[in-house]
């Protein structure tokens, strides 16, 4: 079996079990995902994590991965990308590993919270990834006077990503069957 994050082999001794929500809600995971596929994204004209967010690749990838119903196997190296209790995720992995029934080929244990991630989480993820892309916790403050060109660019990037998140809202509402 392989780690669902880096594709390295895992064994019962070096694996953690996470839910889809635990994986797709972490900005560090998305940065790792971008960096792991950087060559591919460069071939598409995406040359930074910020562009990955701005050009809608984060949103597309998030929607693809957030629908995964089954838990994720995560190796001991990749677990540092996630803010989880390592002891709990190890125990879930052991329970999952031992849950294979002899007449079935699949595991039967599922950790609490398993299943697809909540659609609204995508907006939060986009905002958190923006802060990660900018390298700081960035908030717009009307009282700030930023004459610095870099600060102006950061403000523009933040506004573009905010607008992108607002543009995604109708799709999120529709996927959650919410009518305004």
Secondary structure, 3 states (H helix, E strand, C coil): CECCCCCCECCHHHEEEECHHHHHCCHHHHHHHHHHCHHHHHHCCCCCHHHHHHCCHHHHHHHHHHCCCCCEEEECCHHHHCCCCHHHHHHHHHHHHHCCCCCCCCCCCCCCCCCCCCCCHHHHHHHHHHHHHHCCCCCCCCCCCCCCHHHHHHHHHHHHHHHHHHHHHHHHHHHCCCCC
